[in-house]
Amino acid sequence: MSDEIFPIDLKAQTLSIQPEIDTAIARVFASGQFILGAEVEAFEHEFAEYCGVAHAIGMDSGTSAIELSLLACGIGAGDEVITVSNTAVATVAAIELTGAKPVLVDIDSQTLTLDPSKLEAALTSHTRAVVPVHLYGCPADMNPILDFARAHQLFVIEDCAQAHGAQYHGKPVGGLGHLSAFSFYPTKNLGAYGDGGAVLTNDLALAEQVRLLRQYGWDANRVSQQKGMNARLDEMQAAILRVKLRRLETWNDRRRELAALYQSLLADVLTLPVEPPETRHVFHQFVVRHPRRDTLRNYLLEHGIHAQIHYPVPIHLQPAYRGLALHSLPVTESAADQILSLPLYPELRNEDVKRVCQMVLSFDS
Ligand SMILES: Cc1ncc(COP(=O)(O)O)c(C=O)c1O
């Protein structure tokens, strides 16, 4: 079928910026420098400035960004880190990589992000950090999370993998906690042509620690002063990200425009995503809820519309991670049965959104 609508079209995005990408890649080849050079340094400055945060450290992935943020705080075996079960597996996998134990709490029924009222019951003498996830591009409710963390001397590490450019109470996400982790996986609002990530922080000592851990704990003489790893962002991806960063605001505005179109055409038909007061949602995903989600999804597919599920199985119910939730997580579990991500990406046309909506409306009639 030629008029299929897919969840994302990265070729269309590349076509729209091809000459600039070609120039950026040629510049890297001409430089002969492929690891930790001028492009990574420039991107780190530009991305930190965009997010209004003092320091950015380029990483090889968002998963490493979470892992190294936790390690920089001294978190590891014997510690507990509170996060959600409604997230990409990466959030929980990164916590486990440090040796710490993830403790999964339930989500708010409106935003589907961490419910701050659930933190108290998850607190133990081993709790060291909270990792709120700004899922789907929607900022988690940070003020009560930060208050709780302050009261119990916990670190807060924002998982910003899906929220480049989102805002909470007038501030960009990424500078609200002690550290934040971004992913530049190709499908993200800001995506590389491969893997990539970044850690952001306003704390110089934490930034230096993350930088050390990123490259074997090396000092200037390549002598390991600490045990570290290879978690470097490469020059090619940094050069590409610099081009795309210049478009991010325009792309996020377009995402918001398309989301508003969906909202206007589907009002009262489905449970629609909410934008909490004083936040800027950047709609990495446009996640609706429907009681007959699977039937609706199949119906859309029969009409050439590909909708995805983020995420079909909550992490605490996946075989590899059973037992990480202290209790059942009713809001997470019921959302997992109903959520459906309708196609949304900046290059999607208004008529495509209208077609998706027509199909959704015809499903219920
Ligand atoms: C919420 C969330 N956290 C963490 C990650 C991990 O990022 P990466 O795939 O770059 O390791 C992702 C991306 O998959 C994500 O969506």
The ligand as an SDF file (V2000), in Angstrom:
LIG
                    3D

 16 16  0  0  0  0  0  0  0  0999 V2000
   13.0900    6.8430   28.5780 C   0  0  0  0  0  0  0  0  0  0  0  0
   14.3880    6.3550   28.0140 C   0  0  0  0  0  0  0  0  0  0  0  0
   15.4460    6.2320   28.8260 N   0  0  0  0  0  0  0  0  0  0  0  0
   16.6460    5.8050   28.3750 C   0  0  0  0  0  0  0  0  0  0  0  0
   16.8290    5.4830   27.0520 C   0  0  0  0  0  0  0  0  0  0  0  0
   18.1610    4.9390   26.6340 C   0  0  0  0  0  0  0  0  0  0  0  0
   18.7370    5.6050   25.5900 O   0  0  0  0  0  0  0  0  0  0  0  0
   19.7140    4.8450   24.5500 P   0  0  0  0  0  0  0  0  0  0  0  0
   18.8550    4.0300   23.6550 O   0  0  0  0  0  0  0  0  0  0  0  0
   20.3840    5.9870   23.8390 O   0  0  0  0  0  0  0  0  0  0  0  0
   20.6700    4.0490   25.3430 O   0  0  0  0  0  0  0  0  0  0  0  0
   15.7520    5.6080   26.1590 C   0  0  0  0  0  0  0  0  0  0  0  0
   15.8910    5.3150   24.7280 C   0  0  0  0  0  0  0  0  0  0  0  0
   15.7360    4.2330   24.2530 O   0  0  0  0  0  0  0  0  0  0  0  0
   14.5000    6.0470   26.6550 C   0  0  0  0  0  0  0  0  0  0  0  0
   13.4420    6.1740   25.8420 O   0  0  0  0  0  0  0  0  0  0  0  0
  1  2  1  0
  2  3  1  0
  2 15  2  0
  3  4  2  0
  4  5  1  0
  5  6  1  0
  5 12  2  0
  6  7  1  0
  7  8  1  0
  8  9  2  0
  8 10  1  0
  8 11  1  0
 12 13  1  0
 12 15  1  0
 13 14  2  0
 15 16  1  0
M  END
$$$$
